[in-house]
Amino acid sequence: MTLNNKQRQYLKGLAHSLKPVVLLGQHGLTEGVLAEIDLALNFHELIKVKVAAEDREVKTLIMDAIVRETGAVKVQTIGHILTLYRPSEQKKISLPRS
């Protein structure tokens, strides 16, 4: 799934007031963390994940792995916060057409 600019801007606006739902700790990206992200995406569709990695390259690799493993779309990253979107069975968020 890809988002056009209008859809991405719309999701950024919705995500602005959200707090991170999942926080990655010292153990990094584990199966439990991925399962928690998957659960949160199924329930909320739009979530924020905080990746606490000091090295910029490691942080980027972890964020890319999260996007790849969950099948979600990366809306934006600001600092250590990754915003993800994945539509669920019951559509909660209706995206603008274009």
C-alpha positions as CSV (number, residue, x, y, z in Angstrom):
1,M,0.0,0.0,0.0
2,T,1.3,3.5,-0.8
3,L,0.0,6.8,0.3
4,N,-0.2,9.9,-1.8
5,N,0.8,13.3,-0.3
6,K,-2.8,14.3,0.6
7,Q,-3.4,11.0,2.5
8,R,0.0,11.3,4.3
9,Q,-0.8,14.9,5.4
10,Y,-4.2,13.8,6.6
11,L,-2.7,10.9,8.7
12,K,0.0,13.2,10.1
13,G,-2.7,15.6,11.3
14,L,-4.6,12.7,13.0
15,A,-1.4,11.4,14.6
16,H,-0.3,14.7,16.0
17,S,-2.1,14.3,19.3
18,L,-1.3,10.6,19.7
19,K,1.2,9.3,22.3
20,P,3.5,6.4,21.5
21,V,1.7,3.1,22.1
22,V,4.7,0.9,22.0
23,L,8.1,1.7,23.4
24,L,11.2,-0.2,22.4
25,G,13.5,-0.7,25.3
26,Q,17.0,-2.0,25.9
27,H,16.2,-5.5,24.4
28,G,15.4,-3.9,21.1
29,L,13.1,-5.5,18.5
30,T,11.8,-8.8,19.8
31,E,9.0,-11.1,18.7
32,G,6.9,-9.8,21.7
33,V,7.4,-6.2,20.6
34,L,6.4,-7.0,17.0
35,A,3.3,-8.9,18.3
36,E,2.4,-5.8,20.4
37,I,2.8,-3.5,17.4
38,D,0.7,-5.8,15.2
39,L,-2.0,-5.9,17.9
40,A,-2.0,-2.1,18.2
41,L,-2.2,-1.7,14.5
42,N,-5.2,-4.0,14.2
43,F,-7.0,-2.1,16.9
44,H,-6.0,1.5,16.2
45,E,-4.8,1.5,12.5
46,L,-2.6,4.6,13.3
47,I,0.0,4.3,16.0
48,K,3.3,5.8,17.2
49,V,6.3,3.7,18.2
50,K,9.2,5.1,20.2
51,V,12.5,3.5,19.2
52,A,15.2,4.3,21.9
53,A,18.3,3.6,19.9
54,E,21.3,5.9,20.3
55,D,22.9,5.2,16.9
56,R,21.1,6.7,14.0
57,E,21.9,3.8,11.6
58,V,20.6,1.3,14.1
59,K,17.5,3.3,14.7
60,T,16.8,3.4,10.9
61,L,17.4,-0.3,10.6
62,I,15.0,-1.1,13.4
63,M,12.3,1.2,12.0
64,D,12.7,-0.3,8.5
65,A,12.4,-3.8,10.1
66,I,9.2,-2.8,11.9
67,V,7.6,-1.5,8.7
68,R,8.7,-4.6,6.8
69,E,7.5,-7.2,9.4
70,T,4.2,-5.5,10.2
71,G,3.2,-4.7,6.6
72,A,2.4,-1.2,7.7
73,V,3.1,2.1,5.9
74,K,5.5,4.6,7.4
75,V,3.7,7.9,7.7
76,Q,6.6,9.9,9.2
77,T,9.5,9.8,11.6
78,I,10.4,12.6,14.0
79,G,13.4,11.9,16.1
80,H,12.9,8.6,17.9
81,I,9.1,8.4,17.1
82,L,7.8,6.3,14.1
83,T,4.2,6.8,13.0
84,L,2.7,3.8,11.3
85,Y,-0.6,3.2,9.4
86,R,-2.2,-0.1,8.4
87,P,-6.0,-0.4,7.6
88,S,-7.8,-3.0,9.6
89,E,-10.8,-5.2,8.8
90,Q,-13.2,-2.6,10.3
91,K,-12.2,0.7,8.7
92,K,-11.8,3.3,11.4
93,I,-10.0,5.9,9.3
94,S,-11.3,6.9,5.9
95,L,-8.5,8.4,3.8
96,P,-9.1,11.2,1.4
97,R,-9.1,10.1,-2.3
98,S,-6.4,12.3,-3.7
